């Protein structure tokens, strides 16, 4: 049988994965490159590993939710990401869905056991 810590670790990861897309999309209302996005999220309390962030950005870009451009700022080129029109619509719908789920789960958690 799994130890409590192992179970909690796995469940926390599952819960986090379910909210990362929404968190990333919410921050791409303004243009960011990967590192600046990770830093912005960290200052707001959400740490995201680069090995998680960059594949997620590529997937969202491929799905048409982001507009991406290469820009040379400082000595090297950087790929910047921002929500596309489709991304804005998806963010709005996901935000509504998240809020509905949050309210429902909050009610369930407050019920007497």
Phi, psi and omega per residue, in radians:
X1 nan 2.524 -3.137
X2 -1.220 2.567 3.030
X3 -1.351 2.726 -3.112
X4 -0.935 -0.790 -3.094
X5 -1.088 -0.701 3.133
X6 -1.162 -0.748 3.115
X7 -1.083 -0.843 3.141
X8 -1.076 -0.717 3.127
X9 -1.025 -0.845 -3.128
X10 -1.139 -0.725 -3.137
X11 -1.204 -0.658 3.073
X12 -1.093 -0.702 3.108
X13 -1.101 -0.752 3.112
X14 -1.077 -0.781 3.140
X15 -1.106 -0.738 -3.134
X16 -1.126 -0.766 -3.139
X17 -1.021 -0.627 -3.118
X18 -1.223 -0.284 -3.097
X19 -1.974 -0.199 -3.078
X20 -1.114 -0.709 -3.138
X21 -1.033 -0.833 3.138
X22 -1.074 -0.754 3.136
X23 -1.088 -0.784 -3.134
X24 -1.137 -0.834 3.124
X25 -1.018 -0.689 -3.104
X26 -1.098 -0.477 -3.108
X27 -1.600 -0.132 -3.108
X28 -1.704 0.399 2.963
X29 -1.186 -0.474 3.030
X30 -2.005 2.720 -3.047
X31 -1.233 2.344 3.100
X32 -2.481 2.640 2.854
X33 -1.748 2.924 -2.977
X34 -0.888 -0.907 -3.080
X35 -1.122 -0.733 -3.134
X36 -1.141 -0.606 3.092
X37 -1.151 -0.783 3.116
X38 -1.063 -0.727 3.131
X39 -1.154 -0.744 3.115
X40 -1.059 -0.787 -3.133
X41 -1.147 -0.673 3.125
X42 -1.097 -0.743 3.129
X43 -1.133 -0.393 3.123
X44 -1.675 0.089 3.016
X45 1.779 0.075 -3.124
X46 -2.110 1.895 3.104
X47 -1.500 2.341 3.110
X48 -2.339 2.197 -3.118
X49 -1.224 2.516 3.133
X50 -1.074 -0.558 3.110
X51 -1.210 -0.266 3.044
X52 -1.692 -0.742 -3.030
X53 -1.165 -0.884 -3.038
X54 -1.120 -0.753 3.047
X55 -1.102 -0.617 3.109
X56 -1.134 -0.771 3.109
X57 -1.068 -0.750 3.123
X58 -1.096 -0.731 -3.131
X59 -1.139 -0.790 3.136
X60 -1.124 -0.625 3.096
X61 -1.155 -0.796 3.120
X62 -1.087 -0.600 3.129
X63 -1.321 -0.084 3.123
X64 1.458 0.234 -3.128
X65 -1.510 -0.251 -3.122
X66 -2.204 2.632 2.898
X67 -1.798 2.319 -3.129
X68 -2.200 2.527 3.117
X69 -2.478 2.552 3.038
X70 -1.622 2.294 3.100
X71 -2.360 2.516 3.068
X72 -1.701 1.896 3.073
X73 -2.197 2.261 -3.008
X74 1.149 -2.622 -3.003
X75 -1.418 -0.198 -3.036
X76 -2.309 2.708 3.093
X77 -1.286 2.551 3.107
X78 -2.306 2.528 3.091
X79 -1.637 2.089 3.141
X80 -1.752 2.527 -3.126
X81 -2.178 2.522 3.041
X82 -2.655 2.680 3.140
X83 -1.032 2.388 2.987
X84 -1.489 3.082 3.074
X85 -1.036 -0.731 3.091
X86 -1.096 -0.728 3.131
X87 -1.071 -0.670 3.103
X88 -1.107 -0.773 3.125
X89 -1.110 -0.770 3.141
X90 -1.118 -0.752 3.109
X91 -1.022 -0.773 3.140
X92 -1.086 -0.753 3.138
X93 -1.200 -0.739 3.100
X94 -1.123 -0.648 3.122
X95 -1.095 -0.752 3.102
X96 -1.104 -0.792 3.126
X97 -1.072 -0.765 3.131
X98 -1.068 -0.788 -3.122
X99 -1.084 -0.749 3.106
X100 -1.081 -0.836 3.123
X101 -1.084 -0.728 3.131
X102 -1.043 -0.820 -3.135
X103 -1.098 -0.729 3.135
X104 -1.132 -0.830 -3.132
X105 -1.132 -0.670 3.101
X106 -1.050 -0.739 3.083
X107 -1.091 -0.777 -3.138
X108 -1.075 -0.710 -3.124
X109 -1.200 -0.463 -3.115
X110 -1.515 -0.158 3.098
X111 -1.166 2.596 3.055
X112 -1.179 2.441 3.117
X113 -1.365 nan nan
